[in-house]
Amino acid sequence: MKSSFDKVYDALRSIKLAAVLLVLLALLSIAGGIIPQGKTTGFYQLHFPGAGSRIILALGLDHVFSSLLFLLVAAVFAVNLTVCTFHRLTGELSKPRGKRRHGPDILHLGLIILMFGGILTARTRTETLINLRRGESADLPDGAKIVLVDLNYEQYPDGRPKSWESTVVIHRVSAPAPSAANTPAPSTPGGLPQYLIKVNAPLRLKGYSIYQQSWHTEKQVVLKDAMGMSFSLEPGMRGATKDGFVLFMALDNPSLGAAVPASSTPATSSAPAASSDPLPQSAIFLLEEHGKRTVSKAAPGQGIGPFTFDGYIDQSVSGLAVVSDRGYPFVAAGFILVILGVFMTYIRKLKGMLA
């Protein structure tokens, strides 16, 4: 008669249990794809009225892949795989060396590591989006500073995006070597190497990676003072005057600020840029004079306070995603072991068929 330990042991390595857990994981994954994730309670009460919203919120289906239910099912499946792998491995080790088949063991081990990495990613992954213009900088998770040196946008002849590329410099006390995929470009005059970040070719550093997420242009207005000196303002910026300031609020047609430029090279000139797109007729400014504030519109060539509205320029902006994912190394290692296990199992069976 089997002891209680043996019964529990047999249950944990059961193939039937594995099948049930796989079905549950599949159903939860489907729910995570169908149900919008990370919304407010009111959203689910509005779109899934009655019992639907209560079930979603009670089971954590509003954040499936980090919910207690999903993690519990995944943990039990990991235990099932571990016990099954241990049971099979001990059986294989008792056989003569020539008759051992360790392909399934490696496959199971890879699945365990893959699941551990996936759970770790779901619980700890963070992503921060930063928008940088040429010469601007931002802080990174480890206290280093990233500076955008240059950016380039290319198009296919039919206008489709071909390539977004950002050249950056990392300022830090001691820099970990980036991955081989990001071979440093020639150094800057200050001695720091430049790194090229492309779509699908991130810059991998110790503990996080930097991805090329997006690229767009923003229209800035150019103002000229009485001496003929020009300066540009982006939305929300102000220029000081003798009696107050002029603040650029928005374009009269703000949708033009997100348009992709027709040329393959971003505009870099400080002079108003020519464009095939129709320019907005006016821009909206907040003018303060002697403590009195007024909102007014001005078209190119018109005056706004002590300045003349001289025109527009296109300012290129690079969107970079800084991703910290502690589970990534485990996911990568588990994926490699799964492929290796499948390959070894297939080769072993092929040899048996040809023998």
C-alpha positions in Angstrom: 0.0 0.0 0.0 1.4 3.4 -1.0 2.2 6.0 1.7 0.7 9.5 1.6 4.0 10.8 0.3 4.0 8.4 -2.6 0.4 9.4 -3.4 1.3 13.1 -3.4 4.5 12.4 -5.4 2.5 10.4 -8.1 -0.1 13.1 -8.3 2.5 15.9 -8.8 4.2 14.0 -11.6 0.9 13.1 -13.2 0.5 13.7 -17.0 -3.2 14.3 -16.4 -2.4 17.1 -14.0 0.0 18.6 -16.5 -2.7 18.5 -19.2 -5.2 20.2 -16.9 -2.7 22.9 -16.0 -1.8 23.6 -19.6 -5.5 24.0 -20.4 -5.9 26.5 -17.6 -2.8 28.4 -18.6 -4.1 28.5 -22.2 -7.6 29.8 -21.1 -6.0 32.5 -18.9 -3.7 33.6 -21.7 -6.8 33.8 -24.0 -8.6 35.9 -21.4 -5.6 38.2 -21.2 -5.7 38.7 -24.9 -9.5 39.4 -25.0 -10.0 41.4 -21.9 -8.3 44.9 -21.9 -5.6 44.9 -19.3 -4.7 47.5 -16.7 -7.9 49.6 -16.9 -9.8 51.2 -14.0 -12.6 49.5 -12.1 -15.1 51.8 -13.7 -14.0 50.7 -17.1 -14.8 47.0 -16.4 -18.1 47.9 -14.7 -19.1 49.9 -17.8 -18.0 47.4 -20.5 -18.7 44.2 -18.5 -21.8 45.0 -16.4 -23.1 42.8 -13.7 -21.4 39.5 -12.8 -18.9 40.0 -15.6 -17.0 42.8 -14.0 -17.1 41.2 -10.6 -15.6 38.0 -11.9 -12.9 39.9 -13.8 -11.9 41.9 -10.8 -12.2 39.0 -8.3 -10.0 36.7 -10.4 -7.5 39.4 -11.3 -8.3 39.1 -15.0 -7.7 42.8 -15.4 -4.0 42.0 -15.0 -3.9 38.3 -15.9 -0.2 37.7 -16.3 0.6 39.1 -12.9 -2.5 37.9 -11.1 -2.4 35.5 -8.2 -4.4 32.9 -10.1 -2.1 32.8 -13.1 1.0 32.7 -11.0 -0.4 30.0 -8.8 -1.3 27.8 -11.8 2.1 28.5 -13.4 3.8 27.6 -10.1 1.9 24.3 -9.8 2.8 23.5 -13.4 6.5 24.3 -12.7 6.3 21.9 -9.7 4.7 19.2 -11.9 7.5 19.6 -14.5 10.2 19.6 -11.8 8.9 16.4 -10.2 8.4 14.8 -13.6 11.9 15.7 -14.7 13.4 14.5 -11.4 11.5 11.1 -11.7 12.5 10.6 -15.3 16.1 11.7 -14.8 16.7 9.3 -11.9 15.3 6.5 -14.1 17.5 7.4 -17.0 20.6 7.5 -14.8 19.9 4.0 -13.6 20.3 2.7 -17.2 23.5 1.9 -19.0 25.1 5.0 -20.5 24.5 4.0 -24.1 20.7 3.6 -23.5 20.1 6.9 -21.8 17.9 9.5 -23.4 18.3 12.9 -21.9 16.6 15.0 -24.6 13.2 15.1 -22.8 15.0 15.9 -19.5 16.7 18.9 -21.1 13.4 19.9 -22.7 11.7 19.8 -19.3 14.5 21.7 -17.7 14.3 24.4 -20.4 10.5 24.7 -19.8 11.0 25.1 -16.1 13.6 27.9 -16.6 11.4 29.5 -19.3 8.5 29.6 -16.9 10.6 31.0 -14.1 11.9 33.7 -16.4 8.4 34.5 -17.6 7.0 34.9 -14.1 10.0 37.0 -13.1 9.4 39.2 -16.2 5.7 39.6 -15.3 6.5 40.7 -11.8 9.6 42.9 -12.2 9.7 44.2 -15.8 9.6 48.0 -16.1 9.6 50.2 -19.1 10.2 54.0 -19.3 9.7 56.0 -22.5 11.9 59.0 -23.0 11.7 61.6 -25.8 15.0 63.3 -26.7 15.9 66.0 -29.2 19.4 66.4 -30.5 21.7 67.3 -27.6 19.2 66.6 -24.9 19.8 64.1 -22.1 17.9 61.9 -19.6 18.7 59.8 -16.5 18.9 56.0 -16.7 18.0 53.5 -14.0 21.5 53.1 -12.7 22.2 56.8 -12.4 24.0 57.2 -15.8 22.9 59.8 -18.3 22.1 59.2 -21.9 22.7 62.0 -24.4 21.2 62.0 -28.0 24.0 63.0 -30.3 22.2 62.4 -33.6 19.1 60.7 -35.1 18.3 59.6 -38.6 15.0 58.6 -40.3 14.9 56.9 -43.7 11.9 56.0 -45.9 11.3 53.6 -48.8 10.4 55.2 -52.1 6.7 54.7 -51.4 6.9 56.6 -48.1 6.9 53.7 -45.7 9.3 54.0 -42.7 12.5 52.1 -43.4 14.8 52.9 -40.5 14.9 54.8 -37.3 18.3 55.2 -35.8 19.6 57.1 -32.8 23.3 57.8 -32.0 23.8 58.2 -28.2 26.5 58.7 -25.6 26.3 57.1 -22.1 27.8 59.3 -19.4 28.8 57.2 -16.3 31.6 56.6 -13.9 32.3 53.0 -15.1 30.4 51.8 -18.1 29.6 48.1 -18.6 30.4 46.9 -22.1 27.3 47.0 -24.4 26.5 43.9 -26.5 28.3 43.1 -29.7 25.2 44.2 -31.7 26.0 47.8 -30.7 29.6 48.3 -31.9 30.6 51.7 -30.7 31.0 54.4 -33.4 34.0 56.8 -33.3 34.4 58.6 -30.0 33.1 62.1 -29.3 35.6 64.9 -28.8 35.2 64.2 -25.0 36.5 60.7 -25.4 33.2 58.9 -24.9 32.2 56.3 -27.5 28.9 56.7 -29.4 26.4 53.8 -29.8 23.9 53.3 -32.5 20.4 52.2 -31.5 18.1 50.8 -34.3 14.7 49.2 -34.4 15.2 45.5 -33.4 18.8 46.3 -32.4 18.7 47.7 -28.9 21.6 48.8 -26.8 22.0 46.2 -24.0 23.6 47.4 -20.8 23.9 45.7 -17.4 20.4 45.4 -16.0 18.5 47.1 -18.8 18.2 47.6 -22.5 17.4 50.7 -24.6 15.1 50.2 -27.6 14.3 52.5 -30.5 10.6 52.9 -29.9 9.5 55.8 -32.1 10.5 58.8 -34.1 8.5 62.0 -34.9 8.9 65.7 -35.6 7.5 68.7 -33.7 7.0 72.0 -35.2 8.5 75.0 -33.4 7.9 78.6 -34.0 10.7 81.0 -34.8 10.6 84.5 -33.3 12.8 87.5 -34.3 13.6 90.4 -32.0 14.1 94.1 -33.0 17.8 93.4 -33.6 17.1 90.6 -36.0 18.2 87.8 -33.7 16.1 84.7 -34.0 15.2 82.0 -31.5 12.8 79.0 -31.6 10.2 77.9 -29.1 8.5 74.6 -28.7 5.0 74.3 -27.2 5.1 75.3 -23.5 8.3 77.3 -23.8 8.5 81.1 -23.3 10.7 83.9 -24.4 11.4 86.8 -22.0 10.5 90.3 -22.8 11.2 93.6 -21.1 7.8 93.8 -19.5 6.9 90.1 -19.3 7.1 87.1 -21.7 5.7 85.4 -24.8 4.7 81.8 -24.4 4.1 79.5 -27.4 0.9 77.6 -26.5 0.1 75.5 -29.7 -0.2 75.5 -33.4 -3.5 76.6 -35.0 -3.5 73.1 -36.6 -1.7 70.9 -34.0 -2.0 67.7 -36.0 0.8 68.9 -38.3 3.2 68.7 -35.4 3.1 64.9 -35.6 3.5 64.6 -39.4 6.4 62.5 -40.7 8.7 64.7 -42.8 8.9 64.1 -46.5 12.7 64.0 -46.7 14.7 61.1 -45.4 16.9 63.3 -43.3 15.5 65.2 -40.3 15.6 69.0 -40.5 18.5 70.4 -38.5 18.7 74.0 -39.7 17.9 76.8 -37.3 16.1 78.7 -40.1 12.5 78.1 -41.0 12.2 74.9 -42.9 10.5 74.5 -46.2 8.0 71.7 -46.4 5.6 70.3 -48.9 2.9 70.1 -46.2 0.7 73.2 -45.8 1.8 75.2 -42.9 -0.8 76.3 -40.3 -2.0 79.8 -40.8 -1.3 80.9 -37.3 0.0 79.9 -33.9 -1.5 80.6 -30.5 0.6 82.6 -28.0 0.2 83.8 -24.4 1.5 87.3 -24.1 2.2 89.0 -20.7 2.8 92.7 -20.7 2.9 94.8 -17.5 1.3 92.0 -15.5 -1.6 91.6 -18.0 -2.0 88.4 -19.9 -3.7 88.0 -23.3 -4.1 85.0 -25.6 -3.7 85.9 -29.3 -3.0 84.3 -32.7 -0.3 85.3 -35.1 0.6 84.3 -38.6 4.1 84.3 -40.0 5.2 87.9 -40.6 3.0 89.3 -37.9 4.1 90.8 -34.6 3.6 89.2 -31.2 4.6 91.6 -28.5 8.2 92.9 -29.2 8.9 90.0 -31.5 8.1 89.2 -35.1 6.7 85.7 -35.9 9.2 84.6 -38.5 8.1 81.1 -39.4 8.4 77.4 -38.4 11.1 74.7 -38.1 10.8 70.9 -37.7 12.5 69.5 -34.6 13.2 65.8 -34.7 12.4 63.8 -31.6 13.6 60.3 -30.9 11.4 58.0 -28.6 13.6 55.6 -26.7 12.2 52.8 -24.4 14.4 52.0 -21.4 13.4 48.4 -20.4 14.6 46.6 -17.2 13.8 42.9 -17.4 15.4 40.6 -14.9 13.7 37.6 -16.4 15.1 38.0 -19.9 18.3 36.0 -19.3 16.3 33.1 -17.9 13.8 33.2 -20.8 16.7 33.2 -23.3 18.5 30.3 -21.5 15.2 28.3 -21.2 14.4 28.8 -24.9 17.8 27.5 -25.9 17.5 24.4 -23.7 14.0 23.7 -25.1 15.4 23.8 -28.7 18.4 21.7 -27.6 16.1 19.1 -25.9 13.8 18.9 -28.9 16.8 18.5 -31.2 18.3 15.7 -29.1 15.0 13.9 -28.8 14.4 14.0 -32.6 18.0 12.9 -33.4 17.7 10.0 -31.0 14.4 8.8 -32.5 15.7 9.2 -36.0 18.7 7.0 -35.1 16.3 4.4 -33.7 14.3 4.4 -36.9 17.3 4.0 -39.1 19.0 1.3 -36.9 
